[in-house]
Amino acid sequence: MKVLDLQCALGHSFEGWFGSQADYDTQRARGQVTCPVCNDSDITKMLSAPRLNLGHGAAPEPKTGQGAPSAGAANAAGSALKSTADASSSAPAMPDVPPEALQQLQAAMVKMVRHVMANTEDVGPQFAEEARKIHYGEREERNIRGQATREETEALLDEGIDVMALPVPEHLKGTLQ
């Protein structure tokens, strides 16, 4: 099993699991490897260190003295490597945002969209009409989603009907897995 760190052209990072490098290459060539956030198929492999589980106990203590780099030198080398990797990435720059925070944000957004999709009824382009009927008691109260123009949305808000725009990636609109 090959676990790869991947990134789309918009900078969304995610992990992909493949049976082999050939499986990844074949799926990518067919456009089957897509970003779970935006469904982009322009995917690149990111640099990642392999995880080796050797079954040994704790990691050895770092040596100090001649021939071994100091902690300061190791940190400086790590920063230089990170900067080089970041500079080679085609993703948009996000200053002062750690990659872990971006991954958590992406995961939270996908989770929130899936929750909304699973707990609402899709009324399609009749959203504004259906929202009014629910608001004025002509239809039973329930959670709905659908499409509305900017003008329809503004009119609903002017009437005191709470609505919120939620961009949903096309691939999340289908059957949830």
Order of alpha helices (4+ residues) and beta strands (2+ residues): beta-beta-alpha-beta-alpha-alpha-beta-alpha-beta-alpha
